[in-house]
Amino acid sequence: MLEQFIRYVNDFYGPKGVYDMGATPGQIIEATGAMLNLEGWDCAWDSVDREKVRDIMIERFGLKFPGEG
Protein backbone atom coordinates (compact mmCIF):
# COMPACT_ATOMS: atom_id res chain seq x y z
CA MET A 1 0.00 0.00 0.00
CA LEU A 2 2.79 2.44 0.88
CA GLU A 3 4.55 1.97 -2.46
CA GLN A 4 1.31 2.59 -4.35
CA PHE A 5 0.66 5.72 -2.31
CA ILE A 6 4.15 7.08 -3.07
CA ARG A 7 3.50 6.57 -6.80
CA TYR A 8 0.05 8.17 -6.43
CA VAL A 9 1.53 11.27 -4.79
CA ASN A 10 4.30 11.40 -7.40
CA ASP A 11 1.69 11.28 -10.17
CA PHE A 12 0.25 14.50 -8.74
CA TYR A 13 3.23 16.46 -7.41
CA GLY A 14 6.29 14.94 -9.07
CA PRO A 15 7.79 16.08 -12.38
CA LYS A 16 5.14 16.10 -15.13
CA GLY A 17 2.47 15.35 -12.52
CA VAL A 18 -1.06 16.73 -12.54
CA TYR A 19 0.16 19.56 -10.27
CA ASP A 20 3.88 19.45 -11.00
CA MET A 21 5.69 20.83 -7.97
CA GLY A 22 8.93 19.10 -8.91
CA ALA A 23 8.75 16.88 -5.82
CA THR A 24 11.42 14.18 -5.74
CA PRO A 25 10.74 10.61 -4.62
CA GLY A 26 12.89 11.29 -1.55
CA GLN A 27 10.82 14.33 -0.61
CA ILE A 28 7.60 12.39 -1.08
CA ILE A 29 8.87 9.52 1.07
CA GLU A 30 10.07 11.86 3.82
CA ALA A 31 6.81 13.82 3.84
CA THR A 32 4.78 10.60 3.87
CA GLY A 33 6.77 9.39 6.87
CA ALA A 34 6.11 12.69 8.62
CA MET A 35 2.39 12.36 7.90
CA LEU A 36 2.33 8.83 9.30
CA ASN A 37 4.00 10.08 12.48
CA LEU A 38 1.45 12.82 13.13
CA GLU A 39 -0.33 12.23 16.40
CA GLY A 40 -3.96 11.33 15.82
CA TRP A 41 -3.61 11.07 12.05
CA ASP A 42 -5.62 8.13 10.69
CA CYS A 43 -4.19 7.36 7.27
CA ALA A 44 -6.67 6.15 4.65
CA TRP A 45 -4.25 6.43 1.67
CA ASP A 46 -6.66 8.78 -0.09
CA SER A 47 -6.73 12.31 -1.50
CA VAL A 48 -6.86 13.84 1.99
CA ASP A 49 -3.60 12.07 2.82
CA ARG A 50 -2.10 13.07 -0.54
CA GLU A 51 -2.90 16.70 0.17
CA LYS A 52 -1.43 16.44 3.67
CA VAL A 53 1.81 15.13 2.14
CA ARG A 54 1.69 18.08 -0.29
CA ASP A 55 1.33 20.52 2.60
CA ILE A 56 4.24 18.93 4.45
CA MET A 57 6.43 19.17 1.32
CA ILE A 58 5.53 22.84 0.93
CA GLU A 59 6.42 23.49 4.57
CA ARG A 60 9.60 21.39 4.74
CA PHE A 61 11.09 21.84 1.30
CA GLY A 62 9.69 25.17 0.16
CA LEU A 63 7.94 23.63 -2.83
CA LYS A 64 5.30 25.75 -4.51
CA PHE A 65 1.90 24.64 -5.70
CA PRO A 66 1.53 25.57 -9.39
CA GLY A 67 0.18 29.08 -9.78
CA GLU A 68 1.19 30.18 -6.28
CA GLY A 69 3.94 32.72 -5.66
PECOR-V200197 format. One line per field, one symbol per residue. phi: phi as a letter, one per 20 degrees, with the letter a starting at -180 (. if undefined). A space follows every 10 residues. Layout:
phi: ???
//
This chain:
phi: .ffffgfgff fedegmfgcg dmfegfffff ffgfffeffn edfdmdfffg fffgffffff dmfdfgndj
//
